[in-house]
Amino acid sequence: MSDDDFMLEDDDEDYNFDYEDDEQEEPDVDLENKYYNAKARKEDDPNVAIKEFQSVVDTEQEKGDWGFKALKQMAKLSFKAGNYEATLKYYKQLLSYTKSAVTRNYSEKSINNILDFISSSQDMAFMEEFYSTTLNALEEAKNERLWVKTNLKLAKLWLDRKEYTRLNKILRQLHTSCQKDDGTDDQRKGTHLLEIFALEIQMYTETKNNKKLKALYQQCLLVKSAIPHPRIMGVIRECGGKMHMGEKEWDKAQTDFFESFRNYDEAGSPQRIQVLKYLVLANMLTESQINPFDSQETKPYKNDPQIVAMTNLVSAYQRKEIREFEKILRDNRATIMDDLFIRTYIDDVLKNIRTQVLLRLIKPYTRIEIPFVSKQLNIPAQDVEDLLVGLVLDNKIVGRIDQVNQRLELYRQSSDTQRYNAVGKWSNNVSNLYKTCINRVT
């Protein structure tokens, strides 16, 4: 028997031994028997069970626990049968019990339970009416806390279903509830504000509205009055990391993904595994030689079955083993490449490792054949040429590409020339710094 189906008597009940009370309690015993008899019929004959639950409601002289429980079962059975009209009818009756017939805590728990139960429905009109009925009842009861929580639950539902128009409407209502009379955010409601921001920031991430995403992300970091649930901060930081990735700010993305992972880990959220993969991805894009699994927080996950492929990938990347790196990607498509976000940036990672291998490969030579490099990197000659052009333009190598003979010719500078250029660059930087200081003084 679950806690949801059976509620103990209130702890503060006066347990005296007045035997005259036994006669008053007998109707409750009859109702209890009726309720459990009806419950026993749920699986075999739900229609008969509904009739017997209705008998519990009709028999109860004053609205109380057993009628409330019966209506809850009737609403659930009707929903399972696809009878949404009856579901709403029984649910509206149930809400009338929340005013005084049952305790506030139990009614809140039951409402949350039913909302979770009906969340699988694909009938949008039914869902909107169900939630609207709930919110109106909570507003009438002046239960602002549960009103906000219910709206947040509805907003999450619309987000998961990518119903962004409906989601926007809910977010506007939630924002209004967290504002002062002058229209500014009420910082006393900072925790709720961050929950709203977390939903909004996910919407902007999914719709790729980077302008609003960036502004909202900065706004989230400015909320200081809240003590948010770590899961909420995990969401916000994850979206921040994705935003920085889109702007190719790999270092900032790595920082945000680490903070997101840390918060998800603290909250016990399974999303920590996915974000840890994103952290590894960002780490490789920064070209860092620091292994992301060396930190105290990430080390316990190094050999996790869902993470071990990424662990091996980092190892191959740092050793510049291009063929092993590509093999790991091929062999672990489900755990790595099936993630759309990772797939978006894996070409950047491949370009990084190929560039590093290419630089190491050409280092001893003044002249090298492009087809030879192509074979070593296991990519077409045209891709090698594109990489070489990028290196020349970025001044990472000095040379020319002979396209006719498919050859790279490198111009080697003497150590004296290199030293002279470095000193010249340093001198220019010092000169610029001096001018900046003089301008500030004057």
C-alpha positions in Angstrom: 0.0 0.0 0.0 1.6 3.3 -1.1 1.7 6.5 1.0 -0.3 8.2 -1.8 -3.2 5.7 -1.3 -3.3 5.8 2.5 -2.9 8.7 4.9 -2.3 8.2 8.6 -4.4 10.1 11.1 -2.9 13.5 12.1 -0.1 13.3 14.6 -1.8 15.8 16.9 -5.0 13.8 17.3 -6.1 13.5 21.0 -5.8 9.8 21.8 -8.1 9.5 24.8 -9.8 6.3 25.8 -13.4 7.5 25.6 -15.3 4.4 24.5 -18.2 6.5 23.3 -16.1 7.6 20.3 -16.2 4.0 19.0 -19.7 4.5 17.7 -18.7 7.7 15.9 -15.8 6.0 14.3 -17.8 3.1 12.9 -18.9 5.0 9.7 -15.3 5.7 9.0 -14.6 1.9 9.2 -17.4 1.3 6.8 -16.0 3.9 4.4 -12.6 2.5 4.7 -13.9 -1.0 3.8 -15.8 0.4 0.9 -12.7 2.2 -0.3 -10.5 -0.9 -0.2 -13.1 -3.1 -1.7 -13.4 -0.7 -4.6 -9.6 -0.5 -4.9 -9.4 -4.3 -5.2 -11.6 -4.1 -8.3 -9.4 -1.5 -10.1 -7.4 -3.9 -12.3 -10.1 -6.4 -13.1 -13.1 -4.2 -13.6 -12.4 -0.4 -13.5 -15.9 0.6 -14.3 -17.3 -1.3 -11.3 -14.5 0.1 -9.2 -15.5 3.7 -10.2 -19.1 3.0 -9.2 -17.9 1.6 -5.8 -15.6 4.6 -5.3 -18.6 6.9 -6.1 -20.5 5.0 -3.3 -17.8 6.0 -0.9 -18.2 9.7 -1.9 -22.0 9.5 -1.6 -21.9 7.7 1.7 -19.6 10.1 3.4 -21.8 12.6 5.3 -19.2 15.3 5.4 -16.4 15.8 3.0 -13.4 14.0 4.3 -10.3 11.8 3.7 -12.1 8.8 2.2 -14.2 10.8 -0.3 -11.0 12.6 -1.3 -9.1 9.4 -1.9 -12.0 7.9 -3.8 -12.2 10.9 -6.1 -8.5 10.7 -6.8 -8.8 7.0 -7.8 -11.9 7.8 -10.0 -10.0 10.6 -11.8 -7.0 8.3 -12.5 -9.1 5.4 -13.7 -11.1 7.7 -16.0 -7.8 9.1 -17.4 -6.4 5.6 -18.0 -9.7 4.8 -19.9 -9.2 7.9 -22.1 -12.4 9.5 -20.6 -11.0 13.0 -20.2 -14.4 14.6 -19.6 -15.0 12.3 -16.5 -11.4 12.9 -15.4 -12.0 16.6 -15.2 -15.4 16.2 -13.5 -13.9 14.0 -10.7 -10.9 16.2 -10.4 -13.0 19.4 -10.0 -14.9 17.6 -7.2 -11.6 16.6 -5.6 -10.4 20.2 -5.6 -13.4 21.3 -3.6 -12.1 19.0 -0.8 -8.8 20.9 -0.6 -10.4 23.9 1.0 -11.1 22.3 4.4 -11.8 18.6 4.2 -8.1 17.4 4.0 -4.8 18.8 5.3 -3.0 21.4 3.1 0.1 19.2 2.9 -1.8 16.1 1.8 -3.8 18.0 -0.8 -0.7 19.6 -2.3 1.0 16.2 -2.5 -2.1 14.7 -4.1 -2.4 17.5 -6.7 1.2 17.1 -7.6 0.8 13.3 -7.9 -2.2 13.7 -10.2 -0.5 16.3 -12.4 2.4 13.9 -12.9 0.0 11.1 -13.6 -1.8 13.0 -16.5 1.4 14.4 -17.9 1.6 11.6 -20.5 -1.5 12.9 -22.3 -1.0 14.2 -25.9 -4.3 16.1 -25.9 -3.1 19.7 -25.5 -6.6 21.1 -25.0 -7.3 18.7 -22.1 -3.9 19.4 -20.6 -4.5 23.2 -20.7 -8.0 22.9 -19.2 -6.7 20.5 -16.5 -3.9 22.9 -15.4 -6.1 25.9 -15.8 -8.6 24.3 -13.4 -5.8 23.6 -10.9 -4.4 27.1 -11.1 -7.8 28.7 -10.7 -8.5 26.6 -7.6 -5.1 27.5 -6.1 -5.6 31.2 -6.8 -8.9 31.1 -5.1 -7.4 29.3 -2.1 -4.6 32.0 -2.1 -2.0 29.2 -2.2 0.7 31.2 -4.0 3.5 28.7 -3.4 1.7 25.8 -5.0 0.4 28.1 -7.8 4.0 28.9 -8.7 5.1 25.3 -8.5 2.2 24.2 -10.6 3.0 26.8 -13.3 6.7 25.7 -13.2 5.6 22.1 -13.7 3.4 23.2 -16.7 6.2 25.3 -18.2 8.6 22.3 -18.0 5.9 20.2 -19.7 5.6 22.6 -22.6 9.4 22.9 -22.8 9.8 19.1 -23.1 7.2 19.1 -25.9 8.7 22.1 -27.6 5.5 24.0 -27.3 7.3 27.4 -27.2 4.2 29.6 -27.7 2.4 28.0 -24.8 5.7 28.1 -22.7 6.1 31.8 -23.4 2.7 32.5 -22.0 3.4 30.7 -18.8 6.8 32.3 -18.4 5.2 35.8 -18.7 2.7 35.0 -15.9 5.5 33.6 -13.7 7.7 36.7 -14.3 4.8 38.9 -13.2 4.3 36.9 -10.0 8.0 37.6 -9.1 7.8 41.4 -9.7 7.3 44.3 -7.3 4.6 46.9 -8.0 7.1 49.1 -9.9 7.8 46.2 -12.4 11.3 45.3 -11.1 12.2 41.8 -10.0 11.5 41.1 -6.4 14.9 39.8 -5.2 13.2 38.2 -2.2 11.8 35.7 -4.7 15.3 35.0 -6.1 14.9 31.2 -5.9 11.7 31.2 -8.0 13.3 33.8 -10.3 16.2 31.4 -11.0 13.8 28.5 -11.7 11.9 30.7 -14.2 15.2 31.8 -15.8 16.4 28.2 -16.0 13.3 27.3 -18.1 13.6 30.4 -20.2 17.3 29.9 -20.8 16.6 26.3 -22.0 14.0 27.6 -24.4 16.5 30.2 -25.9 19.2 27.4 -26.1 16.9 25.1 -28.0 15.6 27.8 -30.3 19.1 29.1 -30.8 18.1 32.7 -29.8 21.7 33.6 -28.8 21.1 37.3 -28.3 18.4 36.7 -25.6 20.3 33.8 -24.3 23.4 35.8 -23.6 21.5 38.6 -21.9 19.5 36.2 -19.7 22.6 34.2 -18.8 24.3 37.4 -17.5 21.0 38.2 -15.6 21.1 34.8 -13.9 24.6 35.3 -12.6 23.5 38.6 -11.1 20.8 37.1 -8.9 22.5 37.0 -5.5 19.6 36.7 -3.0 18.7 33.1 -3.9 19.8 29.8 -2.5 18.9 27.8 -5.6 18.6 24.1 -5.9 21.9 22.8 -7.4 19.9 21.2 -10.3 18.7 24.7 -11.3 22.3 26.1 -11.4 23.3 22.9 -13.3 20.8 23.8 -16.0 21.8 27.5 -16.2 25.5 26.7 -16.4 24.9 23.9 -19.0 23.1 26.4 -21.2 25.9 28.9 -20.6 28.5 26.4 -21.7 26.5 25.7 -24.9 26.3 29.4 -25.5 30.1 29.8 -25.2 30.6 26.8 -27.5 28.5 28.5 -30.1 30.8 31.5 -29.9 33.9 29.3 -30.0 34.9 30.5 -26.5 36.2 27.1 -25.5 37.8 28.2 -22.2 34.6 29.8 -20.9 32.6 26.8 -22.1 34.9 24.5 -20.2 34.5 26.5 -17.0 30.7 26.5 -17.3 30.4 22.8 -18.1 32.6 22.0 -15.1 30.3 24.2 -12.8 27.2 22.5 -14.4 28.7 19.0 -13.8 29.5 19.9 -10.2 26.0 21.2 -9.5 24.3 18.2 -11.2 26.5 15.9 -9.3 25.5 17.6 -6.0 21.9 17.3 -6.9 22.3 13.6 -7.9 21.0 14.3 -11.4 21.8 11.8 -14.2 22.4 14.8 -16.5 25.9 15.0 -14.9 27.1 12.2 -17.2 26.0 14.1 -20.3 27.5 17.4 -19.1 30.7 15.6 -18.3 31.0 14.5 -21.9 30.5 18.2 -22.9 33.3 19.1 -20.5 35.6 16.7 -22.1 34.6 18.0 -25.5 35.4 21.6 -24.5 38.7 20.5 -22.9 39.9 19.0 -26.2 38.9 22.2 -28.1 41.0 24.3 -25.7 44.0 22.2 -26.7 44.7 21.8 -23.0 47.2 19.2 -21.9 45.4 18.9 -18.5 43.3 15.8 -18.4 39.7 16.7 -17.3 39.5 13.5 -15.2 42.4 14.6 -13.0 40.1 16.8 -10.8 38.7 15.5 -7.5 35.1 16.0 -8.8 35.4 14.1 -12.1 37.9 11.4 -11.2 35.2 9.0 -9.7 33.5 8.9 -13.1 36.7 8.1 -15.1 35.7 4.4 -15.5 32.0 4.9 -15.7 30.7 2.7 -18.5 29.0 5.7 -20.1 32.1 7.8 -19.8 35.0 5.4 -20.5 34.8 6.1 -24.3 35.3 9.8 -23.6 38.2 8.9 -21.3 39.9 6.9 -24.1 39.2 9.7 -26.5 41.0 12.3 -24.4 43.9 9.9 -23.9 44.2 9.4 -27.7 43.8 13.1 -28.3 46.6 14.1 -25.9 48.9 11.4 -27.3 48.0 12.7 -30.8 47.1 9.2 -32.0 44.8 10.2 -34.8 43.9 6.7 -36.0 43.1 5.5 -32.5 41.0 8.7 -32.0 39.0 8.0 -35.2 38.5 4.4 -34.2 37.1 5.3 -30.8 34.6 7.6 -32.5 33.6 4.8 -34.9 33.3 2.1 -32.2 31.4 4.3 -29.7 28.8 6.0 -32.0 26.0 5.4 -29.5 27.7 7.0 -26.5 29.5 9.8 -28.4 28.2 10.6 -31.9 24.5 10.0 -31.3 24.5 13.2 -29.2 23.6 16.1 -31.6 25.5 18.7 -29.5 28.7 16.6 -29.5 28.3 15.8 -33.2 28.1 19.5 -34.0 31.6 20.2 -32.6 33.4 16.9 -33.3 34.6 18.3 -36.6 36.4 21.1 -34.7 38.0 18.5 -32.4 39.1 16.4 -35.5 40.5 19.6 -37.1 42.5 20.3 -33.9 44.1 16.9 -33.6 44.8 16.7 -37.3 46.5 20.1 -37.1 48.6 19.1 -34.2 49.6 15.9 -35.9 50.3 17.8 -39.1 52.6 20.3 -37.3 54.5 17.4 -35.7 54.8 15.6 -39.0 56.2 18.5 -41.0 58.6 19.8 -38.3 61.8 18.1 -39.5 61.3 19.0 -43.2 61.8 21.9 -45.5 59.8 20.2 -48.3 57.1 17.6 -47.9 54.7 15.9 -50.4 51.0 16.6 -49.7 49.9 13.0 -50.8 52.3 11.6 -48.1 50.7 13.8 -45.4 47.3 12.8 -46.7 48.1 9.1 -46.2 49.5 9.8 -42.7 46.4 11.7 -41.6 44.0 9.4 -43.4 42.2 12.3 -45.1 41.9 13.5 -48.7 44.7 15.7 -50.1 42.3 18.6 -50.5 41.6 18.5 -46.7 45.4 18.5 -46.0 45.8 21.6 -48.3 43.0 23.4 -46.4 44.7 22.7 -43.1 48.0 24.0 -44.5 46.4 27.2 -45.8 45.0 27.8 -42.3 48.4 27.3 -40.7 50.0 29.7 -43.2 47.4 32.4 -42.7 47.6 32.0 -38.9 51.4 32.4 -39.1 51.9 29.0 -37.5 54.2 27.9 -40.4 56.1 30.0 -42.9 56.1 28.6 -46.4 54.2 28.1 -49.7 52.0 25.5 -51.2 53.1 24.3 -54.6 49.7 23.1 -55.9 51.1 21.9 -59.3 53.5 19.5 -57.7 51.3 18.9 -54.6 54.1 19.9 -52.2 54.6 22.1 -49.2 57.8 24.2 -49.1 58.8 25.6 -45.7 61.1 28.6 -45.1 63.2 28.0 -42.1 64.4 31.0 -40.1 67.7 30.9 -38.3 67.7 30.9 -34.5 69.1 34.5 -34.5 66.3 35.7 -36.8 63.7 34.1 -34.6 65.3 35.6 -31.5 65.3 39.0 -33.2 61.6 38.8 -34.1 60.7 37.8 -30.6 62.6 40.7 -29.1 61.0 43.1 -31.6 57.5 41.8 -30.7 58.3 42.2 -27.0 59.7 45.7 -27.6 56.5 46.8 -29.4 54.3 45.4 -26.6 56.3 47.4 -24.0 56.1 50.5 -26.1 52.3 50.2 -26.4 51.9 49.6 -22.7 54.0 52.8 -22.0 51.9 54.9 -24.3 48.7 53.6 -22.6 50.0 54.5 -19.2 51.1 58.0 -20.3 47.6 58.6 -21.9 45.9 57.7 -18.7 48.1 60.0 -16.6 47.6 63.0 -19.0 
